[in-house]
Amino acid sequence: MLDKTSKTAILYRMVMDKHTCPYGLKAKDLLERQGYAVDDRWLTTREQTDAFKTEHGVQTTPQTFIDGVRIGGYDELRGHLGKTVRDPKAVTYRPVIAVFAVTALMALATSYAVYGTVFTVRAAEWFIAFSMAVLAILKLQNIESFSTMFLNYDLLAKRWVRYSYIYPFAEAGAGILMIAGALNSISIPVALFIGTIGAVSVFKAVYVDKRELKCACVGGDSNVPLGFVSLTENVMMVAMAIWMLVMILTGTNIGHAM
C-alpha cells in the first residue's frame, strides 16, 4: 500500500466573499483525514472560477489533483480513496431508520423525565405517537410532492384526491393528541381509519399487484421503497388506536411503569 502521508494533493475550490463551496470544504477535510498535505488553492471570483473550468475542461468545482493527475470533484475523490459514493437514485431505508431510532429515544427520555424510568407502557405509546408526528412533519415539508407519490398507491386518495392533502394533517393531529393523551374520541378513530386504509393500500400495491414503488411515508422526495416499512407505519397506528380503545373500555391506567 502506498504511503499517503508523503503525498500532496492540490485542491482548487471556490472561496468567495459571499460563498464558500461546501464540497470544497468536504474535499479538504477528507484529504487531510487520509494523510494528505493539501495545497489549498482558492478561486475567489466568478471570473477566476470560470477561467479555471475552461482551462481544465470541467463543469464543477472543487477539483482535486494528486501526483499531477486530475481526480475530479468530491464524489470522484471519495471513489479514488476507496470511500462509498452515494447514489442519489438508490433506494434506502436510512430516513425511516433515523426517524424510528430518534423517536424511540425521545419516548424513553420522556418516560424517564415523567416516571423516573425508561421502561414504561407509556414509553411504547409515546414511541408510536412521536413517530406519527415526525413522519407527518416530513410529509408536510412538501405536501405537493407527498400527495403526488401517495396517489400512486393509496386506494382512498385515488378516489378522492383531496385525501392525499388531508392525510399528513390527520396523522399529525392524531399523533399530537396521543402524545398528550387528550381527546381520545378524535385521535383513536382518526388513527384507526387512516392506518387501516394505508395498510390495505400498501398490502395490495406491494404484495398483491407486485408493484415496485417508492414510499411516501417520509415525504415525497424519498427513495424509501414501498413495502414493509410503510406497512409497519400504518399497522403501528392501527395497533395504537386499538390498544388505547381497549384500555379505555377496561378502565386501565396505561400511564404506569412496567
Secondary structure, 3 states (H helix, E strand, C coil): CCCHHHCEEEEEEEECCCCECHHHHHHHHHHHHCCCEEEEEEECCHHHHHHHHHHHCCCCCCEEEECCEEEECHHHHHHHCCCCCCCCCCCCCHHHHHHHHHHHHHHHHHHHHHHCCCCEHHHHHHHHHHHHHHHHHHHHCCHHHHHHHHCCCCHHHHHCCCHHHHHHHHHHHHHHHHHHCCCHHHHHHHHHHHHHHHHHHHHHHHHHCCCCCECCCCCCCCCCECCHHHHHHHHHHHHHHHHHHHHHHHCCCCCCEC
